[in-house]
Amino acid sequence: MNEPNNPNSPAPSTRRDFLKKTSTAVAGGALLGSLSVERGAHAAGSDTLRIALIGCGGRGSGAADQALSTAGSVKLIAMADAFKDRLDGSFNELKKNHQDKVEISDDHKFVGFDAYKHAIALADVVVLATPPGFRPIHFEEAVKQGKHIFMEKPVATDAPGVRRVLAAAEEAKKKNLKVGVGLQRHHQLGYIETLKRLHDGEIGDITAMRCYWNGTTPWVHPRAELEKHAGRKLTEMEYQMRNWYYFVWLCGDHIVEQHIHNLDVINWVKQGHPVRAQGMGGVEVRKGPDYGEIFDHHAVEFEYADGSRCFSYCRHINGCWSDVSEHVVGTKGSCHVGGGRGEHTMRDVKGESTWKFKGKGKDPYQQEHDDLFEAIRNNKPYNEAEYGAHSTMTAIFGRMATYSGKMIEWEDAINSKISVMPRHFAWDAEPPVKPRPDGWYDHAVPGKTVVI
Ligand SMILES: NC(=O)c1ccc[n+]([C@@H]2O[C@H](COP(=O)([O-])OP(=O)(O)OC[C@H]3O[C@@H](n4cnc5c(N)ncnc54)[C@H](O)[C@@H]3O)[C@@H](O)[C@H]2O)c1
């Protein structure tokens, strides 16, 4: 259920396995018309923290599992998903693993596009783990209802969405809500120690950076298989929601959905976001009607305010060099910041090894939940939404550069009015992109596509 640091690790198939396990049986889960229960947001040390899971897929189920494994009394009391089969499969797994900690009656299982509102209303802490296109809407609602939040990365798929998240993050601070974002490297001991050394100047001023998410296709749900399974034709909205990875409004493209992790580490090193970007990308190999509109490779040069540049590469093409890692060069040496092979090491300017991380931290997915729940119980300041939004925007910025082929300024990118989202959500509503008569989807065309 977790995402790998190494694209060849078995984690994606674990996700697939989880999908396979999900039952198609339909249980309760009727949508309640009106629930107005607003819970107190802050629980004292010994209180039971009630959790609602919104988006019951691979990662949502993993995050719920980790939330239920934190110290103190916790209960999963509500679940929401667009699809009943996803919710039921996740519920069965979580119930099997956590038994009494999962206490959800059928009328607290919510299905459909509005399900999130009802589940959020019942909880103290919400886990937001749908595809990222919905995150700004769900995050805004959770803040409005005064709940503590764990939300998966990315936190949006376009600039208007990022701005909504930034505005809601300010509200969350005013309401003293704790917000965790699933950029788990911030909770991974090797990264924490490496970043401390970099910020303490161990290799001098950082003058060049590079990062990679070069791997393979995580999964695809072909329309024919989905329709065979359903025993009927799917509406275009249903199809895109099931095969969400390949649609920009839902996923953001893989530069946003996966490569965000590496770009986030570079922003963390630089303690800021890039100011300018240009790049190139396209679809070279992964072609066909079931692969939607996203690219299969992107290469972007990001410039930071001090003039230093980050060279970023992400690729989803089988049979090529795979690596997921971040590296930086400073005036006094270089550092393999993390990921890939030989992570968390430093060298001097002559290339001699000067340091290697030898510690052993907890699984960062568990650690990020431990840290959030500890902050909630002890009322410590905790708000990762701002850097989560800036890292999301950095990845969207990169996509804007590769889709347009232009040199783009951060200020223009983050203030872009172009929304990729549908106008409204319903199973028969029109998604923002539709297939051509031959079933294929159009891709961005560098030099022609307008992004700001
Ligand atoms: N931090 C990490 O390492 C990591 C790892 C994997 C996934 N993720 C992130 O987690 C999120 C989910 O990814 P996943 O792999 O679990 O996908 P998934 O397809 O397994 O799960 C997504 C779930 O959300 C549901 N959903 C879709 N729209 C919804 C809506 N409007 N309301 C309620 N439910 C809705 C889907 O039906 C599905 O069950 C993504 O943002 C992804 O980037 C993060």
The ligand as an SDF file (V2000), in Angstrom:
LIG
                    3D

 44 48  0  0  0  0  0  0  0  0999 V2000
    2.9320    9.0680    0.1990 N   0  0  0  0  0  0  0  0  0  0  0  0
    3.0610    8.0230   -0.5760 C   0  0  0  0  0  0  0  0  0  0  0  0
    4.1210    7.4000   -0.6580 O   0  0  0  0  0  0  0  0  0  0  0  0
    1.8840    7.5600   -1.3950 C   0  0  0  0  0  0  0  0  0  0  0  0
    1.8310    6.2430   -1.8730 C   0  0  0  0  0  0  0  0  0  0  0  0
    0.7480    5.8680   -2.6500 C   0  0  0  0  0  0  0  0  0  0  0  0
   -0.2550    6.7650   -2.9390 C   0  0  0  0  0  0  0  0  0  0  0  0
   -0.1660    8.0340   -2.4550 N   0  0  0  0  0  0  0  0  0  0  0  0
   -1.2200    9.0300   -2.7600 C   0  0  0  0  0  0  0  0  0  0  0  0
   -2.4480    8.5940   -2.1860 O   0  0  0  0  0  0  0  0  0  0  0  0
   -3.5370    9.0100   -3.0010 C   0  0  0  0  0  0  0  0  0  0  0  0
   -4.3820    7.7900   -3.3510 C   0  0  0  0  0  0  0  0  0  0  0  0
   -3.6080    6.8860   -4.0950 O   0  0  0  0  0  0  0  0  0  0  0  0
   -3.9310    5.3060   -4.0970 P   0  0  0  0  0  0  0  0  0  0  0  0
   -2.7410    4.6560   -4.6320 O   0  0  0  0  0  0  0  0  0  0  0  0
   -4.4540    4.9140   -2.7660 O   0  0  0  0  0  0  0  0  0  0  0  0
   -5.1020    5.2380   -5.1670 O   0  0  0  0  0  0  0  0  0  0  0  0
   -6.3230    4.2170   -5.1820 P   0  0  0  0  0  0  0  0  0  0  0  0
   -6.9370    4.2840   -6.5270 O   0  0  0  0  0  0  0  0  0  0  0  0
   -5.9000    2.8920   -4.6690 O   0  0  0  0  0  0  0  0  0  0  0  0
   -7.3270    4.8430   -4.1070 O   0  0  0  0  0  0  0  0  0  0  0  0
   -8.0310    6.0290   -4.2990 C   0  0  0  0  0  0  0  0  0  0  0  0
   -9.4270    5.8150   -3.7210 C   0  0  0  0  0  0  0  0  0  0  0  0
  -10.1320    7.0670   -3.7150 O   0  0  0  0  0  0  0  0  0  0  0  0
  -11.4600    6.8130   -4.1540 C   0  0  0  0  0  0  0  0  0  0  0  0
  -12.0340    8.0580   -4.6570 N   0  0  0  0  0  0  0  0  0  0  0  0
  -11.8270    8.6680   -5.8540 C   0  0  0  0  0  0  0  0  0  0  0  0
  -12.4890    9.8320   -5.8890 N   0  0  0  0  0  0  0  0  0  0  0  0
  -13.1400    9.9580   -4.7130 C   0  0  0  0  0  0  0  0  0  0  0  0
  -13.9950   10.9550   -4.1700 C   0  0  0  0  0  0  0  0  0  0  0  0
  -14.3070   12.0680   -4.8540 N   0  0  0  0  0  0  0  0  0  0  0  0
  -14.4850   10.7640   -2.9370 N   0  0  0  0  0  0  0  0  0  0  0  0
  -14.1840    9.6410   -2.2350 C   0  0  0  0  0  0  0  0  0  0  0  0
  -13.3830    8.6730   -2.7120 N   0  0  0  0  0  0  0  0  0  0  0  0
  -12.8580    8.8380   -3.9240 C   0  0  0  0  0  0  0  0  0  0  0  0
  -11.2930    5.7330   -5.2030 C   0  0  0  0  0  0  0  0  0  0  0  0
  -12.4920    5.0790   -5.4990 O   0  0  0  0  0  0  0  0  0  0  0  0
  -10.2650    4.8340   -4.5570 C   0  0  0  0  0  0  0  0  0  0  0  0
  -10.8320    3.8720   -3.7200 O   0  0  0  0  0  0  0  0  0  0  0  0
   -2.9160    9.7200   -4.2050 C   0  0  0  0  0  0  0  0  0  0  0  0
   -2.8800   11.0860   -3.9880 O   0  0  0  0  0  0  0  0  0  0  0  0
   -1.5040    9.1840   -4.2450 C   0  0  0  0  0  0  0  0  0  0  0  0
   -0.5930   10.0800   -4.8340 O   0  0  0  0  0  0  0  0  0  0  0  0
    0.8560    8.4340   -1.6800 C   0  0  0  0  0  0  0  0  0  0  0  0
  1  2  1  0
  2  3  2  0
  2  4  1  0
  4  5  1  0
  4 44  2  0
  5  6  2  0
  6  7  1  0
  7  8  2  0
  8  9  1  0
  8 44  1  0
  9 10  1  0
  9 42  1  0
 10 11  1  0
 11 12  1  0
 11 40  1  0
 12 13  1  0
 13 14  1  0
 14 15  2  0
 14 16  1  0
 14 17  1  0
 17 18  1  0
 18 19  2  0
 18 20  1  0
 18 21  1  0
 21 22  1  0
 22 23  1  0
 23 24  1  0
 23 38  1  0
 24 25  1  0
 25 26  1  0
 25 36  1  0
 26 27  1  0
 26 35  1  0
 27 28  2  0
 28 29  1  0
 29 30  1  0
 29 35  2  0
 30 31  1  0
 30 32  2  0
 32 33  1  0
 33 34  2  0
 34 35  1  0
 36 37  1  0
 36 38  1  0
 38 39  1  0
 40 41  1  0
 40 42  1  0
 42 43  1  0
M  CHG  2   8   1  16  -1
M  END
$$$$
